[in-house]
Amino acid sequence: MKKRFMEMDVLGANRINEADLLNEINLEISVLKGLDIFTNAHVLGVVKVTMAMCKKMKMKYEDVKRCVLAAYLHDVGKIRIPPEILQKTSKLTDEEYHIMKKHTVYGYEVCMEYPNFRDLAPIVRGHHENLDGTGYPDGLKEEDIPEEASLIKVADVYDALTQRRQYKDGYKQSEAFKIMIGDVQKGKMSALYLKVLLSVVVDDLTEKYETHYNNVLTLHQNLEILHELEKLYKDIYDRGLTPKIEKKLRQYELAPGYDMSTNANLLIIKQKALEKEAEWRDFCEDELKVITKMLKEVTKISDKIQRENRYKD
Ligand SMILES: [Fe+2]
């Protein structure tokens, strides 16, 4: 069986300092300066996702570095694709698509020119291969595709589907995963690495959900105080500033110059913020429900494949 990143290094993974690693790698990749801004934004997205996946798998530092460096370089061959094809916003013609696909081979050639990148060249070349042999440029199958290329492919497709581009809106995460699960079921994409990405996204969404949930609570409390103050200001308007009201106002330790209109403005701002936060909280909750189910489904597929592979061995 092909070597997977099974050698875990729990302490090593905790030791990874993202800033240091990215800094170290950044020094090596001046070759990327020639990329257009859209490809560049995509590359950074793929790097971020790859890094999170490697950490989730608790990979060894050297393996993480290798994967992240390859993620930086995966589309470097696009330097040699004519800009009118690269930035075309409508569907590519067959001929243009044929040229576009060459970025894998160009990327390989660019990497071969640099002694430091030579052993990454096959990963860059293989990031559009499919496990069933239907990918490009070489139509490689399962065992012949570098493991890192299968991992980066998952990060690549996810970023391509979810990020907003100059010509399209991004898919919701759950919509992107629906498409990617289709690729796993067709035998094109790695179930194991999709499982890893799904669990990264579940963690991330859980954290986001908790943040929005807490923000909603805080804003509710803020609004309660603002409503109390609004009532006090109304009392002042009706009855004038009595010693009792003055005493109550003092409890709020208001900033100098704070008055009825400041309060009214704050009420509007906080109310809008509350609506937005509640919307985000509900969105995260819905996505989390769907994606947690997907994680279970893909885990089943991945476990089954691993059992079959073990049986083959
Ligand atoms: Fe690519």
Residues whose N, C-alpha, C, O or C-beta is under 5 A from the ligand:
A	BS01	LIG	H74 D75
